[in-house]
């Protein structure tokens, strides 16, 4: 994915080129996302263009990536050569870039979160969540969303951890830009 600003409003997009030989084996969304299209895939398949079924569509454009449900469905069930994935949320774009470029390191970070989190009591888990959320919010001022760096891996792991442990997987920020979804139950 290549990040780029797309006007003065600060939109950030990401693009992922996927060559045919890149293996996508049973990949599914790794995030819960408000407005996710996963539950609509059966309906979407009814209205996918015939050209997609006939392998005549080579490029896929996803303007609202979110959890990537439609993207993952298309890459697993249809033949495309390239995919351009976009989202207005820079944290989401950052996370997908890390998945693309440093998946193994990201999995190591997530494993550490899992190991620490699962050994805690329910009360301790809630405190751990809020500590991570505070850290996530403070760190956003140190992120260069334009230039990939090793610090993105920890950032992506934080987002995935918070997404999987917050209330209903809701990514919500307040007027100051702070992630403010409460801990899930």
SVG drawing of the C-alpha trace seen along z (x, -y; Angstrom):
<svg xmlns="http://www.w3.org/2000/svg" viewBox="-29 -22 41 43">
<polyline fill="none" stroke="black" stroke-width="0.4" points="0.0,0.0 1.2,-3.4 0.0,-6.3 -0.7,-9.6 -2.6,-12.7 -5.5,-13.3 -6.4,-17.0 -6.4,-19.5 -9.0,-17.6 -6.2,-15.2 -7.6,-12.1 -5.2,-9.2 -5.5,-6.3 -3.7,-3.1 -3.1,-1.0 -2.1,2.6 -0.9,4.3 -1.5,8.0 0.3,10.1 -1.5,13.3 1.2,15.5 0.7,14.0 -0.9,16.7 -4.2,15.8 -5.3,19.0 -8.5,18.8 -7.8,15.2 -10.6,13.4 -11.0,10.1 -8.8,9.7 -10.7,6.7 -14.3,6.1 -15.5,2.9 -18.6,0.8 -20.3,0.8 -18.5,4.0 -19.9,5.7 -19.2,9.3 -22.8,10.1 -23.8,8.8 -21.5,10.9 -24.2,13.4 -26.3,10.5 -23.2,8.9 -22.4,12.1 -25.8,11.9 -25.0,8.5 -21.3,8.9 -20.8,8.0 -20.7,10.9 -17.3,9.7 -15.9,10.6 -17.2,14.2 -15.9,14.4 -12.4,13.3 -12.6,10.1 -12.1,7.7 -8.4,7.5 -8.3,4.6 -10.3,4.3 -10.9,0.9 -12.1,0.8 -12.9,-2.8 -14.1,-1.9 -11.8,1.0 -12.8,1.2 -12.4,4.9 -11.8,5.9 -14.6,8.4 -15.4,7.8 -11.7,7.6 -11.0,10.9 -14.0,12.5 -13.1,11.4 -9.4,12.4 -10.4,15.9 -13.2,16.6 -12.4,14.6 -9.4,13.9 -8.0,10.4 -4.5,9.2 -4.3,6.0 -6.2,4.5 -6.3,0.8 -7.5,0.5 -8.5,-2.8 -9.9,-4.1 -10.1,-7.5 -8.9,-6.2 -5.0,-6.6 -4.8,-4.1 -6.5,-1.4 -4.3,-2.1 -1.2,-1.9 -2.4,1.4 -3.0,2.9 0.5,1.7 2.0,3.5 0.1,6.7 1.4,6.5 5.0,5.7 5.7,7.2 3.1,9.8 5.4,12.1 6.6,9.2 3.0,8.1 2.0,11.6 4.8,11.6 3.4,8.4 -0.1,9.7 1.0,12.9 2.6,10.9 -0.7,8.9 -2.6,12.2 -0.2,13.8 -0.4,10.8 -4.1,10.2 -5.3,13.8 -3.5,14.3 -5.3,11.3 -8.6,11.4 -11.6,9.6 -10.9,6.5 -7.3,6.5 -8.2,6.9 -10.3,3.8 -7.5,1.8 -5.0,3.2 -7.4,2.2 -7.7,-1.4 -3.9,-1.6 -3.4,-0.4 -6.0,-2.9 -4.4,-5.8 -1.0,-4.8 -2.5,-4.4 -4.0,-7.9 -0.7,-9.5 1.4,-7.8 -0.6,-9.1 1.2,-12.4 4.5,-10.5 3.3,-8.6 4.5,-9.7 1.6,-8.3 3.5,-9.2 6.7,-7.1 6.7,-3.4 8.8,-2.6 9.3,0.2 7.2,-1.8 4.2,-1.1 4.2,2.6 3.6,1.8 1.0,-0.7 -0.9,1.8 -0.7,4.4 -2.3,1.8 -5.1,1.1 -5.9,4.8 -5.7,5.4 -8.0,2.5 -10.4,3.4 -10.7,7.0 -11.2,6.1 -13.3,3.0 -17.1,2.8 -18.4,4.4 -15.2,3.7 -16.3,0.1 -13.6,-2.2 -14.7,-5.6 -12.8,-8.8 -13.9,-11.9 -13.6,-15.5 -10.0,-15.6 -9.1,-12.5 -8.8,-10.2 -10.0,-6.6 -12.7,-6.5 -14.6,-3.2 -14.9,-1.5 -13.7,1.9 -15.8,4.8 -17.4,7.5"/>
</svg>
